Amino acid sequence: MPKPKHIISEDALTKDPILSGGVICLGRGAYKEYIAGIHEGLLGPIEKTEKTGSTEPKMTGVVESNQIESKVSESGAMELVDAEKETALEEAKVQDDLKVDEENSSEDSQKFLKPFISSDQYPDLQIASELQTPNGEFIRNPNTNIPLLINQPLLVIPIPNLIGFTTIPRRIHRFYQKRFYVEDVCSSVVNCVRQTRIRPFDIAKDIDLAKDEEKDWPQNWVKQGKEKNSEWTQELVCDPRITKHMFVYEKPPKEEPESDI
């Protein structure tokens, strides 16, 4: 069966952008990465800015030729030639070491790309001009007509994962209480499908979505994450200029029927 030449997404046909698509973050860590990525994409530069100033490495352990000449007499011309040869060898060795370090650093940067901006820079940065539309109109992708990801509602599902031998009593208790967790997750997913309860993003309340999950993270792992400046262990920071364009799925109340299916 031949593939259709033109595929139109249902999200492109939806008049209200809030009812199109949607974003689901599984776990607190994924939620932090999503929020940080949205802020970096709309506040940060497209490409990494290079720091001004001299980046040439300082050569250590290399004897300058003029210092040698001041110490060498006319009768020791042969010693000067030997010193210059030794200096050239040392410079070549330093250049080789720097070349290896640059190759290793480039490989590491490809594996772990650090963010171009940090959360403490948010207030000083200018929001992307594309979002500054008159009358607060929503923006759609010109190629697909699908609303931007930031305007699509967000659902965060906590993923509790308690480990360790000393936590066995708490893990047993959670095992027998797991039905309540399943009920909450299913209720949230059904609401996501039905799209009946969607509200604007509230920083005071939504910044702590799935935060209880962090209590299960091992302390040693959290310590290593802070040393590596991991987004998972950083304090989550939101800029009101960004969050005013965002929406979230609100959990339906307990007394309300969850679904007819």
GITAQUI-V86408 format. One record per pair of residues at least 4 apart in sequence whose C-alpha atoms are under 7 Angstrom apart, sorted by sequence separation. I is the first residue (numbers start at 0). J is the second residue. D is the distance in whole Angstrom. If there is no record, write none. Layout:
BEGIN
i j d
I J D
I J D
END
This chain:
BEGIN
i j d
7 11 7
9 13 7
25 29 6
26 30 6
27 31 6
28 32 6
29 33 6
30 34 6
31 35 6
32 36 6
33 37 6
34 38 6
35 39 6
36 40 6
37 41 6
38 42 6
39 43 5
63 67 7
64 68 6
65 69 6
66 70 7
67 71 6
71 75 6
75 79 7
76 80 7
77 81 6
78 82 6
79 83 6
80 84 6
81 85 6
82 86 6
83 87 6
84 88 6
85 89 6
86 90 6
87 91 6
88 92 6
89 93 6
90 94 6
91 95 6
92 96 6
93 97 6
94 98 6
95 99 6
96 100 6
97 101 6
98 102 6
99 103 6
100 104 6
101 105 6
102 106 6
103 107 6
104 108 6
105 109 6
106 110 7
107 111 6
108 112 5
116 120 7
120 124 7
132 136 6
140 144 5
146 150 7
147 151 7
162 166 7
166 170 6
167 171 6
168 172 6
169 173 6
170 174 6
171 175 7
172 176 6
173 177 6
177 181 6
178 182 6
179 183 6
180 184 6
181 185 6
182 186 6
183 187 6
184 188 6
185 189 6
186 190 6
187 191 6
188 192 6
189 193 6
190 194 6
201 205 5
202 206 5
217 221 6
218 222 6
219 223 6
220 224 6
221 225 6
222 226 6
223 227 6
224 228 6
225 229 6
229 233 7
238 242 6
239 243 6
251 255 7
13 18 7
24 29 6
139 144 5
140 145 5
190 195 6
200 205 7
216 221 7
224 229 5
13 19 6
24 30 5
139 145 5
140 146 6
190 196 7
139 146 4
140 147 7
225 232 6
71 79 7
138 146 6
139 147 6
224 232 6
10 19 5
138 147 6
161 170 7
10 20 6
68 79 7
221 232 6
67 79 7
64 83 7
62 86 6
61 86 6
61 89 6
156 184 7
61 90 7
200 242 6
200 243 7
200 245 5
199 245 6
200 246 5
199 246 4
200 247 6
198 246 6
199 247 6
197 246 7
198 247 6
197 247 6
198 248 7
197 248 5
198 249 7
157 209 5
196 248 6
197 249 6
155 208 7
159 212 5
196 249 6
158 212 7
161 215 5
157 212 7
160 215 6
159 215 7
191 248 6
187 250 6
47 115 6
189 258 7
186 257 6
43 115 7
43 116 6
39 116 7
42 124 6
42 125 6
42 126 5
41 126 6
42 127 6
41 127 5
152 245 7
153 246 6
154 247 6
150 244 6
152 246 5
153 247 4
154 248 6
149 244 7
150 245 5
151 246 7
152 247 5
153 248 6
149 245 6
150 246 7
152 248 6
121 238 7
118 236 6
30 155 7
22 151 7
26 155 7
16 146 6
21 151 5
22 152 6
23 153 6
24 154 6
25 155 6
26 156 6
27 157 6
20 151 6
21 152 5
22 153 5
23 154 5
24 155 5
25 156 5
26 157 5
11 143 7
19 151 6
21 153 6
22 154 6
23 155 6
24 156 6
25 157 6
26 158 5
11 144 5
17 150 6
25 158 7
11 145 5
16 150 7
17 151 5
10 145 6
16 151 7
17 152 6
18 194 7
27 209 5
26 209 7
27 210 6
27 212 7
32 230 6
31 230 7
31 231 6
28 231 5
38 241 7
31 235 7
END
